[in-house]
């Protein structure tokens, strides 16, 4: 596995879609903001493009 990059996973949330990563990063978890599937995927891909610490 490539540990230099993040590997977020998109999942179905109660009010839409969310993503989270093993580094602890994640989309908004408050439930106030809901993402469409496309928005969650794009946000997760942006996170994946950054180098892991």
Backbone as CSV, one residue per row, in Angstrom:
resi,resn,N_x,N_y,N_z,CA_x,CA_y,CA_z,C_x,C_y,C_z
1,UNK,0.848,-1.178,0.000,0.000,0.000,0.000,0.893,1.240,0.000
2,UNK,0.470,2.254,-0.698,1.174,3.533,-0.783,0.853,4.352,0.451
3,UNK,1.807,4.473,1.376,1.544,5.195,2.619,1.853,6.683,2.516
4,UNK,2.382,7.117,1.376,2.703,8.535,1.211,1.464,9.357,0.867
5,UNK,0.396,8.713,0.480,-0.829,9.417,0.114,-1.980,8.934,0.987
6,UNK,-3.003,9.739,1.043,-4.210,9.392,1.799,-5.100,8.480,0.948
7,UNK,-5.885,7.663,1.625,-6.813,6.745,0.956,-8.200,6.870,1.581
8,UNK,-8.910,7.982,1.295,-10.236,8.169,1.888,-11.277,7.236,1.269
9,UNK,-12.327,6.976,2.034,-13.430,6.132,1.572,-14.726,6.932,1.634
10,UNK,-15.507,6.869,0.580,-16.807,7.545,0.524,-17.862,6.556,1.032
11,UNK,-18.756,7.049,1.882,-19.797,6.178,2.447,-21.119,6.930,2.511
12,UNK,-22.182,6.171,2.568,-23.520,6.744,2.699,-23.706,7.224,4.133
13,UNK,-24.135,8.455,4.297,-24.409,9.016,5.625,-25.918,9.180,5.782
14,UNK,-26.353,9.587,6.949,-27.793,9.689,7.206,-28.480,10.717,6.314
15,UNK,-27.789,11.806,5.997,-28.432,12.864,5.209,-27.769,13.070,3.847
16,UNK,-27.030,12.102,3.373,-26.350,12.243,2.083,-25.135,11.340,2.036
17,UNK,-24.015,11.886,1.610,-22.778,11.131,1.476,-21.672,11.814,2.253
18,UNK,-20.701,11.030,2.734,-19.572,11.557,3.491,-18.334,10.761,3.113
19,UNK,-17.179,11.279,3.484,-15.934,10.530,3.301,-15.123,10.606,4.576
20,UNK,-14.303,9.592,4.813,-13.365,9.634,5.915,-12.096,8.906,5.515
21,UNK,-11.033,9.199,6.256,-9.709,8.697,5.922,-9.064,8.135,7.184
22,UNK,-8.188,7.174,7.031,-7.519,6.582,8.188,-6.614,7.576,8.907
23,UNK,-6.288,8.695,8.268,-5.454,9.719,8.924,-6.263,10.518,9.946
24,UNK,-7.580,10.363,9.929,-8.449,11.119,10.822,-9.204,12.224,10.105
25,UNK,-8.838,12.498,8.872,-9.545,13.502,8.091,-10.911,12.995,7.671
26,UNK,-11.852,13.913,7.523,-13.199,13.515,7.129,-13.982,14.731,6.671
27,UNK,-15.055,14.457,5.933,-15.966,15.525,5.567,-16.734,15.949,6.815
28,UNK,-17.486,16.999,6.714,-18.241,17.520,7.855,-19.100,16.413,8.456
29,UNK,-19.042,16.253,9.772,-19.767,15.168,10.447,-20.944,15.664,11.269
30,UNK,-21.283,16.930,11.158,-22.326,17.480,12.018,-23.736,17.117,11.570
31,UNK,-23.903,16.740,10.319,-25.237,16.459,9.815,-25.928,17.702,9.292
32,UNK,-25.356,18.863,9.568,-25.933,20.119,9.080,-25.676,20.255,7.581
33,UNK,-24.500,19.823,7.158,-24.120,19.894,5.747,-24.241,18.500,5.154
34,UNK,-24.963,18.374,4.059,-25.039,17.075,3.391,-24.465,17.209,1.987
35,UNK,-23.654,16.238,1.609,-23.014,16.233,0.300,-23.741,15.282,-0.637
36,UNK,-23.779,15.655,-1.919,-24.214,14.690,-2.928,-23.073,13.699,-3.119
37,UNK,-23.344,12.592,-3.779,-22.292,11.599,-4.018,-21.131,12.236,-4.771
38,UNK,-21.437,13.019,-5.785,-20.397,13.660,-6.598,-19.538,14.609,-5.762
39,UNK,-20.156,15.417,-4.901,-19.409,16.337,-4.044,-18.497,15.580,-3.074
40,UNK,-19.003,14.490,-2.516,-18.202,13.693,-1.582,-17.005,13.070,-2.286
41,UNK,-17.206,12.552,-3.493,-16.104,11.938,-4.247,-15.047,12.977,-4.598
42,UNK,-15.472,14.146,-5.067,-14.512,15.200,-5.436,-13.734,15.656,-4.211
43,UNK,-14.415,15.831,-3.088,-13.738,16.239,-1.854,-12.753,15.165,-1.393
44,UNK,-13.134,13.905,-1.484,-12.235,12.810,-1.092,-11.025,12.742,-2.029
45,UNK,-11.243,12.968,-3.326,-10.123,12.961,-4.264,-9.157,14.115,-3.985
46,UNK,-9.700,15.278,-3.630,-8.837,16.407,-3.254,-8.005,16.063,-2.034
47,UNK,-8.603,15.399,-1.058,-7.866,14.981,0.133,-6.803,13.967,-0.235
48,UNK,-7.124,13.029,-1.121,-6.188,11.981,-1.523,-4.979,12.551,-2.268
49,UNK,-5.135,13.707,-2.874,-4.038,14.300,-3.650,-2.958,14.906,-2.758
50,UNK,-3.233,15.061,-1.461,-2.240,15.631,-0.558,-1.343,14.522,-0.007
51,UNK,-0.111,14.866,0.317,0.811,13.892,0.908,0.496,13.700,2.373
52,UNK,0.570,12.466,2.808,0.338,12.155,4.215,1.510,12.662,5.055
53,UNK,1.241,13.086,6.281,2.337,13.570,7.149,3.268,12.456,7.566
